[in-house]
Amino acid sequence: MTKETITIDTQTRERTGSRYANRLRKAGRLPAVVYGAKMSPKHVSVDEEELLGHLQSGVRVVNLNVENDTETCLVKELQFGFLGDNIIHVDFASVDLDQVVTVNVAVNTVGTPKLASEPGAMLETVRNEIEIQCKVSDIPTEIKVDITEMEEAITVADLPMPPGVTTTLEGDKHIIHITFVKEEEVEAEEAEVDADGQEPEVITKAKEDEGDADASDAAAPDDSDDDGGQAG
């Protein structure tokens, strides 16, 4: 890891269930579970603002103070609310610093590609994170890549991977790329729109003519209806 492992205090949850979890969240605490191969699951809560601040800075490994013990834990899973815009529960997995794990880390770009200023150029981010494998002690907070001199694409193979870190993705997968929109295609699309714009007037007129004809037919007496009335 690129910096010292941070430590977070926890509080043991005496009760579980959605109602009690909602009370915790209203009080500014996130329900969480700490589990591991050599320990039974422990239900705790953590300060929401503190944890979210660390997560936003790329932290994935923390020291948790749990019942007077300190556990080195990996942020294993985040559970989001119904709208997907807030974290409502966290799973921590107790790990050893030398243990090899598979996690996702953010890929952040710096700079502006020179090709992006050319006519028709469109810069598209394909992946903002990648899956990596490494020891817990080697998990980076991010992978940063300079795209100033990029040509048409930055691939997984172009990423400056930290020592001891490998990725599970194939090297030719795109991280970010530039596509070019041809002027002929734009002109063709505009012409198609113009043609479509003229067509509804003809259709509308045809419908109006049909409507007039229907009105004339409706004005004429219908003998069959009269017969039906007499039969009744």
ABEGO torsion letter per residue (X at the ends): XABBBBBBBBBBBABBEAAAAAAAAAAGBBBBBBBBAABBBBBBBBBAAAAAAAAAAGBABBBBBBGGBBBBBBBABBBBBAAGABBABBBBBBBBAABBBBBBBBBBBBEBBAAAABBGBBBBBABABBBBBBBAAABBABBBBBAAABBABBBAAABBBBBGBBBABBAABBABBBBBBBAAAAAAAAAAAAAAAAAAAAAAAAAAAAAAAAAAAAABBBAAAAAAAAAX
